[in-house]
Amino acid sequence: MCARIGSCEWKCMMAFMRTFATCAILLGLACSVPAQQTSAGQSGSASTAQTQSGSDTAARVGNRTITVAELDARWRRDDAPQQAQAFQQLYEGRKNALDAIIAEMLIGEAAKAKGLSADQFTESEVARRVKPVTEGQIVSFFQQNQAQMQGRDLTAMNPAIRRFLEEQERSAAYRALVTELRKAGPRVETVIDAPRYTVAIEPDDPVVGNANAAVTVVEFSDFQCPFCQRVMPTLKKVRETYGDRVRIVWKDFPLTSIHPQAFKAAEAGQCAREQGKFWEYHDRLFQNQQALEPDLLKKYAADTGLDAAKFNACLDTAKYAERVQAQMGVGNQLGVSSTPSMFINGRMVSGAQPYETFTAIIDEELERGTK
């Protein structure tokens, strides 16, 4: 299953799916499950994203007035995950619409200045930014996703992969054009704010980065999820770009219904954390994502330089099983239903989104912090 992605990518993906259903599976950004897994845990609180204010009247029963705020409080109590997802979807729908309107306005003005129609301007500007797709890119894509090709060889899949990669190039070129226009054009001030969630960070949670960083990224992840592996280079690039201004916190969210080895791998990660080598072990597990049986988890621990006897005892006794369950519960209450799911200063980002998605939000948060 796939996480939500931007409108351009979504249109490309849907067109690709209609003709090449096999490859469409590859285009998702997140591992997800049909029904939300449940586990006990604390609730996260979201800022209000509904169209009515909390003080508005929802109903009257005799002399009793029931407010929207009461409805939201009851909804949060009865089904916090559903409420979180609904608020997030409402925000994303509005934000996508806003971005589309702003893009159309900016393109319209730029096209008018050149005496072109909006379509002519867009086509010419996108065309000069598009990079040609190489055979090497096609081969690389095929090799990385060969397990999903259902026995089809490279020759059979080459045209479909090429078309998809070309559409992705066009989408990237369009985004680059809009970004340039936003920087060069009139000041754009976005007033609507994303839902924000309070994500509790424990003192011993695995963290990389400055404890006093202006931006905190909390990642709910699964060692067996390929999309979690895919986002690793992006997060590494974020750390390199922003340095001490950003810190990344790890939370376990194994999708046990589709990744049977993920829960034990999460326990193993906590056992490595206990010995102060979580991130080294984290990298090794993702390097060996298809081989996470308990005996191999122990081997990776020894290879990482952990105290083998202590690690094995920790894993065999399921010492951190309850901790993993608790983190899954926290994720559930925040509306997490797929991995990777990140919260950037409390703002949810689902899936292995491109680097530009992260930098846009981080830049907004850094600017917000200076106001």
TORKOL-4160 file (C-alpha; in steps of 0.2 Angstrom, whole numbers, padded with zeros to 4 digits, m for minus):
371
<pt num="1" X="0000" Y="0000" Z="0000"/>
<pt num="2" X="0005" Y="0018" Z="m0003"/>
<pt num="3" X="0006" Y="0034" Z="0008"/>
<pt num="4" X="m0001" Y="0050" Z="0001"/>
<pt num="5" X="0010" Y="0060" Z="m0011"/>
<pt num="6" X="0009" Y="0076" Z="m0020"/>
<pt num="7" X="m0005" Y="0079" Z="m0034"/>
<pt num="8" X="0007" Y="0079" Z="m0048"/>
<pt num="9" X="0015" Y="0063" Z="m0043"/>
<pt num="10" X="m0002" Y="0055" Z="m0039"/>
<pt num="11" X="m0008" Y="0059" Z="m0056"/>
<pt num="12" X="0007" Y="0051" Z="m0064"/>
<pt num="13" X="0006" Y="0036" Z="m0053"/>
<pt num="14" X="m0013" Y="0033" Z="m0057"/>
<pt num="15" X="m0010" Y="0034" Z="m0075"/>
<pt num="16" X="0005" Y="0022" Z="m0074"/>
<pt num="17" X="m0006" Y="0010" Z="m0063"/>
<pt num="18" X="m0019" Y="0009" Z="m0076"/>
<pt num="19" X="m0007" Y="0003" Z="m0089"/>
<pt num="20" X="0006" Y="m0006" Z="m0079"/>
<pt num="21" X="m0002" Y="m0012" Z="m0063"/>
<pt num="22" X="0013" Y="m0022" Z="m0058"/>
<pt num="23" X="0025" Y="m0007" Z="m0057"/>
<pt num="24" X="0012" Y="0003" Z="m0048"/>
<pt num="25" X="0015" Y="m0007" Z="m0032"/>
<pt num="26" X="0033" Y="0000" Z="m0032"/>
<pt num="27" X="0027" Y="0019" Z="m0032"/>
<pt num="28" X="0021" Y="0020" Z="m0014"/>
<pt num="29" X="0031" Y="0029" Z="m0001"/>
<pt num="30" X="0027" Y="0019" Z="0015"/>
<pt num="31" X="0023" Y="0002" Z="0022"/>
<pt num="32" X="0005" Y="0001" Z="0028"/>
<pt num="33" X="m0008" Y="m0011" Z="0034"/>
<pt num="34" X="m0026" Y="m0012" Z="0029"/>
<pt num="35" X="m0032" Y="m0010" Z="0047"/>
<pt num="36" X="m0023" Y="0000" Z="0061"/>
<pt num="37" X="m0014" Y="m0011" Z="0073"/>
<pt num="38" X="m0019" Y="m0008" Z="0091"/>
<pt num="39" X="m0008" Y="m0007" Z="0106"/>
<pt num="40" X="m0010" Y="0002" Z="0123"/>
<pt num="41" X="m0002" Y="0019" Z="0124"/>
<pt num="42" X="m0004" Y="0037" Z="0128"/>
<pt num="43" X="m0013" Y="0049" Z="0117"/>
<pt num="44" X="m0005" Y="0063" Z="0107"/>
<pt num="45" X="m0014" Y="0080" Z="0107"/>
<pt num="46" X="m0018" Y="0089" Z="0090"/>
<pt num="47" X="m0021" Y="0107" Z="0087"/>
<pt num="48" X="m0039" Y="0110" Z="0080"/>
<pt num="49" X="m0040" Y="0109" Z="0061"/>
<pt num="50" X="m0059" Y="0109" Z="0059"/>
<pt num="51" X="m0069" Y="0122" Z="0050"/>
<pt num="52" X="m0079" Y="0128" Z="0066"/>
<pt num="53" X="m0071" Y="0135" Z="0082"/>
<pt num="54" X="m0072" Y="0125" Z="0098"/>
<pt num="55" X="m0085" Y="0138" Z="0105"/>
<pt num="56" X="m0097" Y="0136" Z="0091"/>
<pt num="57" X="m0114" Y="0127" Z="0095"/>
<pt num="58" X="m0116" Y="0110" Z="0088"/>
<pt num="59" X="m0133" Y="0106" Z="0096"/>
<pt num="60" X="m0145" Y="0111" Z="0109"/>
<pt num="61" X="m0154" Y="0098" Z="0120"/>
<pt num="62" X="m0167" Y="0107" Z="0130"/>
<pt num="63" X="m0157" Y="0121" Z="0140"/>
<pt num="64" X="m0141" Y="0111" Z="0137"/>
<pt num="65" X="m0129" Y="0118" Z="0123"/>
<pt num="66" X="m0116" Y="0106" Z="0116"/>
<pt num="67" X="m0101" Y="0114" Z="0108"/>
<pt num="68" X="m0089" Y="0109" Z="0095"/>
<pt num="69" X="m0076" Y="0108" Z="0108"/>
<pt num="70" X="m0085" Y="0095" Z="0117"/>
<pt num="71" X="m0087" Y="0085" Z="0102"/>
<pt num="72" X="m0069" Y="0085" Z="0098"/>
<pt num="73" X="m0065" Y="0081" Z="0116"/>
<pt num="74" X="m0076" Y="0066" Z="0115"/>
<pt num="75" X="m0070" Y="0061" Z="0098"/>
<pt num="76" X="m0052" Y="0061" Z="0104"/>
<pt num="77" X="m0057" Y="0051" Z="0119"/>
<pt num="78" X="m0066" Y="0038" Z="0109"/>
<pt num="79" X="m0055" Y="0037" Z="0094"/>
<pt num="80" X="m0040" Y="0048" Z="0094"/>
<pt num="81" X="m0031" Y="0039" Z="0079"/>
<pt num="82" X="m0046" Y="0042" Z="0068"/>
<pt num="83" X="m0047" Y="0060" Z="0074"/>
<pt num="84" X="m0029" Y="0063" Z="0071"/>
<pt num="85" X="m0030" Y="0056" Z="0053"/>
<pt num="86" X="m0045" Y="0066" Z="0049"/>
<pt num="87" X="m0037" Y="0082" Z="0054"/>
<pt num="88" X="m0021" Y="0078" Z="0045"/>
<pt num="89" X="m0031" Y="0074" Z="0029"/>
<pt num="90" X="m0041" Y="0090" Z="0030"/>
<pt num="91" X="m0025" Y="0100" Z="0032"/>
<pt num="92" X="m0016" Y="0091" Z="0018"/>
<pt num="93" X="m0031" Y="0093" Z="0006"/>
<pt num="94" X="m0032" Y="0112" Z="0010"/>
<pt num="95" X="m0013" Y="0114" Z="0008"/>
<pt num="96" X="m0013" Y="0105" Z="m0008"/>
<pt num="97" X="m0026" Y="0116" Z="m0015"/>
<pt num="98" X="m0017" Y="0131" Z="m0008"/>
<pt num="99" X="m0001" Y="0126" Z="m0017"/>
<pt num="100" X="m0010" Y="0123" Z="m0033"/>
<pt num="101" X="m0018" Y="0140" Z="m0033"/>
<pt num="102" X="m0002" Y="0149" Z="m0029"/>
<pt num="103" X="0007" Y="0140" Z="m0042"/>
<pt num="104" X="m0006" Y="0144" Z="m0055"/>
<pt num="105" X="m0006" Y="0163" Z="m0050"/>
<pt num="106" X="0013" Y="0163" Z="m0051"/>
<pt num="107" X="0014" Y="0154" Z="m0068"/>
<pt num="108" X="0000" Y="0165" Z="m0075"/>
<pt num="109" X="0010" Y="0181" Z="m0070"/>
<pt num="110" X="0026" Y="0174" Z="m0077"/>
<pt num="111" X="0018" Y="0169" Z="m0093"/>
<pt num="112" X="0010" Y="0186" Z="m0095"/>
<pt num="113" X="0026" Y="0194" Z="m0094"/>
<pt num="114" X="0033" Y="0184" Z="m0108"/>
<pt num="115" X="0018" Y="0185" Z="m0119"/>
<pt num="116" X="0013" Y="0167" Z="m0117"/>
<pt num="117" X="m0001" Y="0157" Z="m0111"/>
<pt num="118" X="0001" Y="0148" Z="m0095"/>
<pt num="119" X="0001" Y="0131" Z="m0104"/>
<pt num="120" X="0014" Y="0137" Z="m0116"/>
<pt num="121" X="0025" Y="0144" Z="m0102"/>
<pt num="122" X="0024" Y="0129" Z="m0092"/>
<pt num="123" X="0028" Y="0117" Z="m0106"/>
<pt num="124" X="0043" Y="0127" Z="m0111"/>
<pt num="125" X="0050" Y="0129" Z="m0094"/>
<pt num="126" X="0047" Y="0111" Z="m0089"/>
<pt num="127" X="0055" Y="0105" Z="m0105"/>
<pt num="128" X="0071" Y="0114" Z="m0102"/>
<pt num="129" X="0073" Y="0108" Z="m0084"/>
<pt num="130" X="0069" Y="0089" Z="m0088"/>
<pt num="131" X="0084" Y="0078" Z="m0088"/>
<pt num="132" X="0084" Y="0063" Z="m0100"/>
<pt num="133" X="0081" Y="0046" Z="m0092"/>
<pt num="134" X="0096" Y="0035" Z="m0095"/>
<pt num="135" X="0097" Y="0016" Z="m0098"/>
<pt num="136" X="0107" Y="0015" Z="m0082"/>
<pt num="137" X="0093" Y="0023" Z="m0072"/>
<pt num="138" X="0081" Y="0010" Z="m0079"/>
<pt num="139" X="0092" Y="m0004" Z="m0075"/>
<pt num="140" X="0095" Y="0002" Z="m0057"/>
<pt num="141" X="0076" Y="0004" Z="m0055"/>
<pt num="142" X="0073" Y="m0013" Z="m0061"/>
<pt num="143" X="0086" Y="m0021" Z="m0050"/>
<pt num="144" X="0080" Y="m0012" Z="m0034"/>
<pt num="145" X="0062" Y="m0018" Z="m0037"/>
<pt num="146" X="0065" Y="m0034" Z="m0046"/>
<pt num="147" X="0055" Y="m0044" Z="m0033"/>
<pt num="148" X="0039" Y="m0034" Z="m0037"/>
<pt num="149" X="0041" Y="m0038" Z="m0056"/>
<pt num="150" X="0031" Y="m0054" Z="m0055"/>
<pt num="151" X="0044" Y="m0063" Z="m0066"/>
<pt num="152" X="0045" Y="m0050" Z="m0080"/>
<pt num="153" X="0062" Y="m0047" Z="m0087"/>
<pt num="154" X="0070" Y="m0030" Z="m0090"/>
<pt num="155" X="0066" Y="m0030" Z="m0108"/>
<pt num="156" X="0048" Y="m0032" Z="m0105"/>
<pt num="157" X="0047" Y="m0019" Z="m0091"/>
<pt num="158" X="0059" Y="m0006" Z="m0099"/>
<pt num="159" X="0045" Y="0004" Z="m0108"/>
<pt num="160" X="0035" Y="0005" Z="m0093"/>
<pt num="161" X="0049" Y="0010" Z="m0081"/>
<pt num="162" X="0055" Y="0023" Z="m0094"/>
<pt num="163" X="0038" Y="0031" Z="m0095"/>
<pt num="164" X="0037" Y="0031" Z="m0076"/>
<pt num="165" X="0054" Y="0039" Z="m0074"/>
<pt num="166" X="0051" Y="0052" Z="m0087"/>
<pt num="167" X="0034" Y="0057" Z="m0078"/>
<pt num="168" X="0044" Y="0058" Z="m0062"/>
<pt num="169" X="0057" Y="0070" Z="m0071"/>
<pt num="170" X="0043" Y="0081" Z="m0077"/>
<pt num="171" X="0035" Y="0082" Z="m0060"/>
<pt num="172" X="0052" Y="0086" Z="m0052"/>
<pt num="173" X="0055" Y="0099" Z="m0066"/>
<pt num="174" X="0038" Y="0107" Z="m0062"/>
<pt num="175" X="0041" Y="0108" Z="m0044"/>
<pt num="176" X="0058" Y="0116" Z="m0047"/>
<pt num="177" X="0049" Y="0129" Z="m0058"/>
<pt num="178" X="0036" Y="0133" Z="m0045"/>
<pt num="179" X="0050" Y="0134" Z="m0031"/>
<pt num="180" X="0060" Y="0147" Z="m0042"/>
<pt num="181" X="0044" Y="0157" Z="m0045"/>
<pt num="182" X="0040" Y="0158" Z="m0027"/>
<pt num="183" X="0057" Y="0164" Z="m0023"/>
<pt num="184" X="0058" Y="0177" Z="m0036"/>
<pt num="185" X="0040" Y="0182" Z="m0035"/>
<pt num="186" X="0029" Y="0192" Z="m0022"/>
<pt num="187" X="0031" Y="0187" Z="m0004"/>
<pt num="188" X="0020" Y="0172" Z="0000"/>
<pt num="189" X="0014" Y="0171" Z="0017"/>
<pt num="190" X="0005" Y="0155" Z="0022"/>
<pt num="191" X="m0007" Y="0158" Z="0037"/>
<pt num="192" X="m0015" Y="0140" Z="0039"/>
<pt num="193" X="m0005" Y="0129" Z="0050"/>
<pt num="194" X="m0003" Y="0111" Z="0050"/>
<pt num="195" X="m0010" Y="0100" Z="0064"/>
<pt num="196" X="0003" Y="0098" Z="0078"/>
<pt num="197" X="0004" Y="0083" Z="0089"/>
<pt num="198" X="0013" Y="0082" Z="0106"/>
<pt num="199" X="0025" Y="0067" Z="0104"/>
<pt num="200" X="0032" Y="0062" Z="0121"/>
<pt num="201" X="0051" Y="0059" Z="0120"/>
<pt num="202" X="0059" Y="0048" Z="0133"/>
<pt num="203" X="0076" Y="0053" Z="0141"/>
<pt num="204" X="0083" Y="0036" Z="0134"/>
<pt num="205" X="0075" Y="0037" Z="0117"/>
<pt num="206" X="0088" Y="0035" Z="0103"/>
<pt num="207" X="0093" Y="0052" Z="0097"/>
<pt num="208" X="0105" Y="0059" Z="0085"/>
<pt num="209" X="0109" Y="0078" Z="0085"/>
<pt num="210" X="0109" Y="0092" Z="0097"/>
<pt num="211" X="0097" Y="0091" Z="0112"/>
<pt num="212" X="0093" Y="0109" Z="0110"/>
<pt num="213" X="0090" Y="0109" Z="0092"/>
<pt num="214" X="0076" Y="0121" Z="0085"/>
<pt num="215" X="0068" Y="0107" Z="0075"/>
<pt num="216" X="0065" Y="0089" Z="0082"/>
<pt num="217" X="0061" Y="0075" Z="0069"/>
<pt num="218" X="0053" Y="0060" Z="0078"/>
<pt num="219" X="0053" Y="0045" Z="0067"/>
<pt num="220" X="0041" Y="0030" Z="0069"/>
<pt num="221" X="0049" Y="0016" Z="0059"/>
<pt num="222" X="0050" Y="m0003" Z="0056"/>
<pt num="223" X="0067" Y="m0012" Z="0053"/>
<pt num="224" X="0058" Y="m0023" Z="0040"/>
<pt num="225" X="0050" Y="m0009" Z="0030"/>
<pt num="226" X="0059" Y="m0005" Z="0013"/>
<pt num="227" X="0052" Y="0012" Z="0013"/>
<pt num="228" X="0060" Y="0015" Z="0030"/>
<pt num="229" X="0076" Y="0010" Z="0022"/>
<pt num="230" X="0073" Y="0022" Z="0008"/>
<pt num="231" X="0071" Y="0037" Z="0019"/>
<pt num="232" X="0088" Y="0034" Z="0028"/>
<pt num="233" X="0099" Y="0044" Z="0015"/>
<pt num="234" X="0086" Y="0058" Z="0015"/>
<pt num="235" X="0087" Y="0060" Z="0034"/>
<pt num="236" X="0106" Y="0058" Z="0033"/>
<pt num="237" X="0106" Y="0073" Z="0021"/>
<pt num="238" X="0095" Y="0083" Z="0032"/>
<pt num="239" X="0107" Y="0080" Z="0046"/>
<pt num="240" X="0122" Y="0086" Z="0035"/>
<pt num="241" X="0112" Y="0101" Z="0029"/>
<pt num="242" X="0106" Y="0108" Z="0045"/>
<pt num="243" X="0119" Y="0101" Z="0058"/>
<pt num="244" X="0115" Y="0106" Z="0076"/>
<pt num="245" X="0098" Y="0114" Z="0071"/>
<pt num="246" X="0090" Y="0097" Z="0069"/>
<pt num="247" X="0089" Y="0082" Z="0080"/>
<pt num="248" X="0081" Y="0065" Z="0075"/>
<pt num="249" X="0073" Y="0054" Z="0088"/>
<pt num="250" X="0068" Y="0035" Z="0084"/>
<pt num="251" X="0052" Y="0027" Z="0089"/>
<pt num="252" X="0048" Y="0009" Z="0086"/>
<pt num="253" X="0032" Y="0005" Z="0075"/>
<pt num="254" X="0034" Y="m0013" Z="0068"/>
<pt num="255" X="0020" Y="m0017" Z="0057"/>
<pt num="256" X="0018" Y="m0035" Z="0064"/>
<pt num="257" X="0004" Y="m0040" Z="0052"/>
<pt num="258" X="0015" Y="m0038" Z="0036"/>
<pt num="259" X="0032" Y="m0039" Z="0044"/>
<pt num="260" X="0033" Y="m0054" Z="0055"/>
<pt num="261" X="0052" Y="m0051" Z="0060"/>
<pt num="262" X="0050" Y="m0033" Z="0063"/>
<pt num="263" X="0044" Y="m0034" Z="0082"/>
<pt num="264" X="0059" Y="m0045" Z="0087"/>
<pt num="265" X="0071" Y="m0033" Z="0077"/>
<pt num="266" X="0064" Y="m0018" Z="0087"/>
<pt num="267" X="0067" Y="m0027" Z="0103"/>
<pt num="268" X="0085" Y="m0031" Z="0097"/>
<pt num="269" X="0087" Y="m0012" Z="0093"/>
<pt num="270" X="0082" Y="m0008" Z="0111"/>
<pt num="271" X="0095" Y="m0021" Z="0117"/>
<pt num="272" X="0108" Y="m0012" Z="0107"/>
<pt num="273" X="0103" Y="0005" Z="0114"/>
<pt num="274" X="0105" Y="m0002" Z="0131"/>
<pt num="275" X="0124" Y="m0004" Z="0127"/>
<pt num="276" X="0125" Y="0013" Z="0118"/>
<pt num="277" X="0126" Y="0007" Z="0100"/>
<pt num="278" X="0109" Y="0009" Z="0094"/>
<pt num="279" X="0113" Y="0019" Z="0078"/>
<pt num="280" X="0127" Y="0007" Z="0073"/>
<pt num="281" X="0115" Y="m0008" Z="0075"/>
<pt num="282" X="0101" Y="0002" Z="0067"/>
<pt num="283" X="0112" Y="0004" Z="0051"/>
<pt num="284" X="0117" Y="m0015" Z="0051"/>
<pt num="285" X="0099" Y="m0021" Z="0052"/>
<pt num="286" X="0094" Y="m0010" Z="0038"/>
<pt num="287" X="0108" Y="m0017" Z="0028"/>
<pt num="288" X="0102" Y="m0034" Z="0031"/>
<pt num="289" X="0083" Y="m0031" Z="0030"/>
<pt num="290" X="0079" Y="m0047" Z="0022"/>
<pt num="291" X="0087" Y="m0058" Z="0036"/>
<pt num="292" X="0081" Y="m0053" Z="0053"/>
<pt num="293" X="0079" Y="m0070" Z="0061"/>
<pt num="294" X="0084" Y="m0070" Z="0080"/>
<pt num="295" X="0100" Y="m0080" Z="0077"/>
<pt num="296" X="0105" Y="m0067" Z="0064"/>
<pt num="297" X="0100" Y="m0053" Z="0075"/>
<pt num="298" X="0113" Y="m0060" Z="0088"/>
<pt num="299" X="0126" Y="m0061" Z="0075"/>
<pt num="300" X="0124" Y="m0043" Z="0069"/>
<pt num="301" X="0126" Y="m0038" Z="0088"/>
<pt num="302" X="0142" Y="m0047" Z="0089"/>
<pt num="303" X="0148" Y="m0040" Z="0072"/>
<pt num="304" X="0144" Y="m0022" Z="0079"/>
<pt num="305" X="0155" Y="m0025" Z="0094"/>
<pt num="306" X="0141" Y="m0027" Z="0107"/>
<pt num="307" X="0143" Y="m0038" Z="0122"/>
<pt num="308" X="0136" Y="m0054" Z="0115"/>
<pt num="309" X="0131" Y="m0063" Z="0131"/>
<pt num="310" X="0122" Y="m0047" Z="0138"/>
<pt num="311" X="0113" Y="m0044" Z="0121"/>
<pt num="312" X="0108" Y="m0062" Z="0119"/>
<pt num="313" X="0101" Y="m0062" Z="0137"/>
<pt num="314" X="0091" Y="m0046" Z="0133"/>
<pt num="315" X="0084" Y="m0053" Z="0117"/>
<pt num="316" X="0080" Y="m0070" Z="0123"/>
<pt num="317" X="0070" Y="m0063" Z="0138"/>
<pt num="318" X="0061" Y="m0051" Z="0128"/>
<pt num="319" X="0067" Y="m0037" Z="0140"/>
<pt num="320" X="0060" Y="m0023" Z="0129"/>
<pt num="321" X="0045" Y="m0031" Z="0122"/>
<pt num="322" X="0033" Y="m0020" Z="0133"/>
<pt num="323" X="0043" Y="m0004" Z="0128"/>
<pt num="324" X="0041" Y="m0008" Z="0109"/>
<pt num="325" X="0022" Y="m0011" Z="0113"/>
<pt num="326" X="0021" Y="0005" Z="0122"/>
<pt num="327" X="0029" Y="0015" Z="0107"/>
<pt num="328" X="0017" Y="0007" Z="0095"/>
<pt num="329" X="0003" Y="0013" Z="0106"/>
<pt num="330" X="0010" Y="0031" Z="0106"/>
<pt num="331" X="0010" Y="0030" Z="0087"/>
<pt num="332" X="m0007" Y="0023" Z="0086"/>
<pt num="333" X="m0014" Y="0037" Z="0096"/>
<pt num="334" X="m0005" Y="0050" Z="0085"/>
<pt num="335" X="m0014" Y="0042" Z="0070"/>
<pt num="336" X="0001" Y="0033" Z="0063"/>
<pt num="337" X="m0004" Y="0019" Z="0051"/>
<pt num="338" X="0011" Y="0017" Z="0040"/>
<pt num="339" X="0030" Y="0018" Z="0041"/>
<pt num="340" X="0040" Y="0028" Z="0040"/>
<pt num="341" X="0030" Y="0042" Z="0049"/>
<pt num="342" X="0039" Y="0057" Z="0055"/>
<pt num="343" X="0034" Y="0072" Z="0066"/>
<pt num="344" X="0043" Y="0087" Z="0062"/>
<pt num="345" X="0041" Y="0099" Z="0077"/>
<pt num="346" X="0024" Y="0089" Z="0079"/>
<pt num="347" X="0019" Y="0090" Z="0061"/>
<pt num="348" X="0016" Y="0074" Z="0053"/>
<pt num="349" X="0025" Y="0068" Z="0037"/>
<pt num="350" X="0020" Y="0051" Z="0030"/>
<pt num="351" X="0031" Y="0040" Z="0019"/>
<pt num="352" X="0048" Y="0041" Z="0011"/>
<pt num="353" X="0045" Y="0059" Z="0005"/>
<pt num="354" X="0059" Y="0067" Z="m0006"/>
<pt num="355" X="0072" Y="0078" Z="0003"/>
<pt num="356" X="0063" Y="0094" Z="m0003"/>
<pt num="357" X="0048" Y="0090" Z="0007"/>
<pt num="358" X="0058" Y="0089" Z="0023"/>
<pt num="359" X="0068" Y="0105" Z="0019"/>
<pt num="360" X="0052" Y="0115" Z="0016"/>
<pt num="361" X="0045" Y="0110" Z="0033"/>
<pt num="362" X="0061" Y="0112" Z="0042"/>
<pt num="363" X="0064" Y="0129" Z="0034"/>
<pt num="364" X="0046" Y="0134" Z="0039"/>
<pt num="365" X="0049" Y="0129" Z="0057"/>
<pt num="366" X="0066" Y="0138" Z="0058"/>
<pt num="367" X="0058" Y="0154" Z="0052"/>
<pt num="368" X="0043" Y="0151" Z="0064"/>
<pt num="369" X="0055" Y="0150" Z="0078"/>
<pt num="370" X="0063" Y="0167" Z="0074"/>
<pt num="371" X="0046" Y="0176" Z="0075"/>
